[in-house]
């Protein structure tokens, strides 16, 4: 199983970024996928989750509702996180996670998002 995040970087407050997570090693279309983030000195927190079927069901942390959108393209084994109206306090390392049931949970290496002027 491999998860590779990309798309992070430096963005000004109010700006946007789109993160991608390319998955391999499992049947991507059969599993939920999630995005988490971890800011310096803080615990890792759930940002958004997408059910296995594209666009079927999504869940967001209250802090990102209306600004972030999780989506997935099962044909490309990729999950995305579109982030709009970013705030400085959302500076963090963003991770994607694949919960694979009895196989356990798998994480990517993370991608740094820095929101600063």
MILO-389571 format. One record per residue (C-alpha): residue number from 1; chain; z, x, y. Coordinates in steps of 0.2 Angstrom, whole numbers, plus 5000, padded with zeros to 4 digits. Each point is the difference from the previous one (the first is absolute). Layout:
<nodes>
+-----+----+------+------+------+
!   i ! ch !    w !    u !    v !
+-----+----+------+------+------+
! NUM !  A !    Z !    X !    Y !
...
+-----+----+------+------+------+
</nodes>
This chain:
<nodes>
+-----+----+------+------+------+
!   i ! ch !    w !    u !    v !
+-----+----+------+------+------+
!   1 !  A ! 5000 ! 5000 ! 5000 !
!   2 !  A ! 4995 ! 5007 ! 5017 !
!   3 !  A ! 5003 ! 4992 ! 5017 !
!   4 !  A ! 4992 ! 5009 ! 5015 !
!   5 !  A ! 5004 ! 4994 ! 5018 !
!   6 !  A ! 4990 ! 5004 ! 5015 !
!   7 !  A ! 4997 ! 4994 ! 5018 !
!   8 !  A ! 5016 ! 5006 ! 5008 !
!   9 !  A ! 5000 ! 5009 ! 5016 !
!  10 !  A ! 5006 ! 5000 ! 5018 !
!  11 !  A ! 4998 ! 4984 ! 5010 !
!  12 !  A ! 5006 ! 4994 ! 5017 !
!  13 !  A ! 5012 ! 4985 ! 5001 !
!  14 !  A ! 4990 ! 4984 ! 4999 !
!  15 !  A ! 4986 ! 5008 ! 4990 !
!  16 !  A ! 4994 ! 4997 ! 4982 !
!  17 !  A ! 4997 ! 5009 ! 4984 !
!  18 !  A ! 4994 ! 4996 ! 4983 !
!  19 !  A ! 5008 ! 5008 ! 4985 !
!  20 !  A ! 4991 ! 5001 ! 4983 !
!  21 !  A ! 5007 ! 5003 ! 4983 !
!  22 !  A ! 4988 ! 5004 ! 4986 !
!  23 !  A ! 5007 ! 4997 ! 4983 !
!  24 !  A ! 4995 ! 5006 ! 4983 !
!  25 !  A ! 5006 ! 5001 ! 4982 !
!  26 !  A ! 5005 ! 4981 ! 4998 !
!  27 !  A ! 4991 ! 4983 ! 5001 !
!  28 !  A ! 5002 ! 4998 ! 5019 !
!  29 !  A ! 4995 ! 4982 ! 5000 !
!  30 !  A ! 5014 ! 4995 ! 4989 !
!  31 !  A ! 5015 ! 5006 ! 5011 !
!  32 !  A ! 5008 ! 4996 ! 5016 !
!  33 !  A ! 4999 ! 5015 ! 5012 !
!  34 !  A ! 5012 ! 5003 ! 5015 !
!  35 !  A ! 5002 ! 5011 ! 5015 !
!  36 !  A ! 5016 ! 5008 ! 5005 !
!  37 !  A ! 5006 ! 5011 ! 5014 !
!  38 !  A ! 5014 ! 5012 ! 5003 !
!  39 !  A ! 5005 ! 5006 ! 5017 !
!  40 !  A ! 5010 ! 5016 ! 5003 !
!  41 !  A ! 5018 ! 4997 ! 4995 !
!  42 !  A ! 4997 ! 4983 ! 4993 !
!  43 !  A ! 4997 ! 4992 ! 4984 !
!  44 !  A ! 4983 ! 4995 ! 4993 !
!  45 !  A ! 4996 ! 4982 ! 5004 !
!  46 !  A ! 4987 ! 4988 ! 4994 !
!  47 !  A ! 4987 ! 4996 ! 5012 !
!  48 !  A ! 4987 ! 4989 ! 4991 !
!  49 !  A ! 4995 ! 4994 ! 4983 !
!  50 !  A ! 4984 ! 4993 ! 4993 !
!  51 !  A ! 4999 ! 4991 ! 4984 !
!  52 !  A ! 4987 ! 5005 ! 4987 !
!  53 !  A ! 4986 ! 4988 ! 5005 !
!  54 !  A ! 4992 ! 5005 ! 5016 !
!  55 !  A ! 5007 ! 4989 ! 5014 !
!  56 !  A ! 5010 ! 4990 ! 4988 !
!  57 !  A ! 5017 ! 5003 ! 5006 !
!  58 !  A ! 5008 ! 5011 ! 5013 !
!  59 !  A ! 5018 ! 5004 ! 5006 !
!  60 !  A ! 5005 ! 5009 ! 5016 !
!  61 !  A ! 5016 ! 5007 ! 5007 !
!  62 !  A ! 5005 ! 4990 ! 5015 !
!  63 !  A ! 4998 ! 5014 ! 5012 !
!  64 !  A ! 4981 ! 5002 ! 4996 !
!  65 !  A ! 4995 ! 4982 ! 4998 !
!  66 !  A ! 4986 ! 4995 ! 5011 !
!  67 !  A ! 4995 ! 5019 ! 5003 !
!  68 !  A ! 4997 ! 5007 ! 4983 !
!  69 !  A ! 4988 ! 4994 ! 4987 !
!  70 !  A ! 5000 ! 5006 ! 4982 !
!  71 !  A ! 4984 ! 4998 ! 4990 !
!  72 !  A ! 4992 ! 5006 ! 4985 !
!  73 !  A ! 4982 ! 5003 ! 4993 !
!  74 !  A ! 5002 ! 5000 ! 4981 !
!  75 !  A ! 4982 ! 5006 ! 4997 !
!  76 !  A ! 5005 ! 5016 ! 5009 !
!  77 !  A ! 5018 ! 5001 ! 4993 !
!  78 !  A ! 5006 ! 5001 ! 5018 !
!  79 !  A ! 5014 ! 4992 ! 5010 !
!  80 !  A ! 5000 ! 5000 ! 5019 !
!  81 !  A ! 5013 ! 4998 ! 5014 !
!  82 !  A ! 4993 ! 4995 ! 5017 !
!  83 !  A ! 5013 ! 5004 ! 5013 !
!  84 !  A ! 4998 ! 4993 ! 5018 !
!  85 !  A ! 5011 ! 5001 ! 5015 !
!  86 !  A ! 5009 ! 5015 ! 4993 !
!  87 !  A ! 5017 ! 5004 ! 5007 !
!  88 !  A ! 5009 ! 5017 ! 5002 !
!  89 !  A ! 5013 ! 4995 ! 4988 !
!  90 !  A ! 4987 ! 4997 ! 4986 !
!  91 !  A ! 4998 ! 5019 ! 4999 !
!  92 !  A ! 5002 ! 5004 ! 4982 !
!  93 !  A ! 4992 ! 5006 ! 4984 !
!  94 !  A ! 4991 ! 4985 ! 4992 !
!  95 !  A ! 4999 ! 4999 ! 4981 !
!  96 !  A ! 4991 ! 4989 ! 4988 !
!  97 !  A ! 5008 ! 4994 ! 4984 !
!  98 !  A ! 4994 ! 4993 ! 4984 !
!  99 !  A ! 5013 ! 4991 ! 4990 !
! 100 !  A ! 4993 ! 5002 ! 4982 !
! 101 !  A ! 5013 ! 4990 ! 4991 !
! 102 !  A ! 5006 ! 5009 ! 4984 !
! 103 !  A ! 4990 ! 5016 ! 5005 !
! 104 !  A ! 5011 ! 5001 ! 5016 !
! 105 !  A ! 4997 ! 5001 ! 5018 !
! 106 !  A ! 4987 ! 5013 ! 5007 !
! 107 !  A ! 5000 ! 5006 ! 5018 !
! 108 !  A ! 4987 ! 5010 ! 5010 !
! 109 !  A ! 5004 ! 5015 ! 5010 !
! 110 !  A ! 5001 ! 4991 ! 5016 !
! 111 !  A ! 4990 ! 5001 ! 5017 !
! 112 !  A ! 5009 ! 5004 ! 5016 !
! 113 !  A ! 4998 ! 4987 ! 5014 !
! 114 !  A ! 5006 ! 5006 ! 5017 !
! 115 !  A ! 5000 ! 4988 ! 5015 !
! 116 !  A ! 5003 ! 5009 ! 5016 !
! 117 !  A ! 4992 ! 5002 ! 5017 !
+-----+----+------+------+------+
</nodes>
